[in-house]
Amino acid sequence: MEQTMHSEHTLREDPRYLSRLHLEKLGVTRLNRYDVLLQCMTCGAAWAPKLRPDATLPAGYWQCPNRCNW
């Protein structure tokens, strides 16, 4: 059986590997794992960051549209 190794960089940017604890430190929660729907823990705003062409998250994906956690 072949195991796939993921680098820390890949795990951090791949939306399938977002940890609840990591997101809470950023002030957001994940509403939907498959569509990467995030919600601000301060104001309740929800957004879906647009994935880059390689299906990884863009820089600042966790930032609330209302700037609560910038």
N, C-alpha and C positions, 0 to 999 in steps of 0.2 A: 504494500500500500504506500502510495507516494504522499508525502506531506508537503504542503505549501507553506513556505516561510514568508511572513509579512514584515517589512521593516517598520519601525516606529513612524516614519514619515507617511507610509502608505496607510497604516492604521489610523493615523490622526486625520487624514483627509478623505478616507473612504467612508461615505455616509452609512454603510452597513455596520461600521465598527464604532459608532459614537456611543460612549458610555454615559449612563445616567449621571454618575458622579462628576465626570468632566463637564457635562453640559450645565449641571447645577452650579458649578464653580463660575461658569460664564454668565449665569443668571437666566438660563433658558431651560425649557423642557422640550422633549420630543413628543408631538402629538401623533405622528404617523411615521413609522419606520421606513415604509416603502417609498413614500413621496417626499421624505425629509421635510416634514412640516414641523416647524419650531414655534414655540410660544414663549413670550417674555414673562418671567416670573414676577416682574414689577407691575406692568400695566396690562398684561393679558393679550397684547397684540400678537397675531400669528402671521407667519410668513414662510415661504418656501424658497430657500436660496437656489439660484440657478446654478446647476452643476456645470463645470467646465467640460470641454469636448472629451476629455479622458475620464469623465464620470467622477471626478474628485470635487471636493468642495472648494469654493473660492476663498481667498483671504477675507476675513471679517464676516464669514457666513453667519456667525452667532450674534451679530450686532442687531439690536432691536431697531425697527424703522422709526420709532419714536425717540431713539437715542438714550434709552434708559440705562443701558449697560456699556456704553462707549467709554 
